[in-house]
Amino acid sequence: MDRWVALLRGVNVGGAKVAMADLRRLVTGLGHHDAQTYLQSGNVVFGSTVRDADALARGIERAIADELGLTVPVLVRSGRELAAVAGGNPYAGREDDPTRLMVVFLATAPDPAAVAALTVPDGENVAFTVAGREVYLHHPDGGYGRSRFTNNHLEKKLGVVATTRNWRSVRALAGMSTG
């Protein structure tokens, strides 16, 4: 059985309200095992014999829609993929404050032309690296909350659904999904 991480977009941070107990129940009700949530922002780690991340995401989206009446995009990564994300942050070695590091998870790899055209809004000091289906962000002068280089900005510019997690959450989820 493989370990998986489902990342719900916009849950409990100004968007749809989903109780983590309901999320665990929904995931378990789909036949997955050992569902554990992390924080209140739509992160669930679980075991499954299903090996198709897109099928897992669609199943969780459908269960949320059917049982809670909410339309919530769900992105799924394997435990191995999340471990690689946690181990591949190009900014982790140069920043001691995890609140200044973010990872934006993308539903699909963006078009290379959209990546090439991606720029930081004027007046902001943000470093970013697009690596496959992730965008690593470093905000050396302050937090993500004051930036215009946000999840919504990236969705618009890259043309893909995205959800953002802070570095502490990424590391915690990686640990939960591999250990």
Beta strands, then each sheet from edge to edge (+ up, - down):
strand 1: 2-8
strand 2: 33-37
strand 3: 43-48
strand 4: 74-78
strand 5: 101-106
strand 6: 127-131
strand 7: 134-138
strand 8: 162-166
sheet 1: 2+ 3- 1+ 4-
sheet 2: 6+ 7- 5+ 8-
end
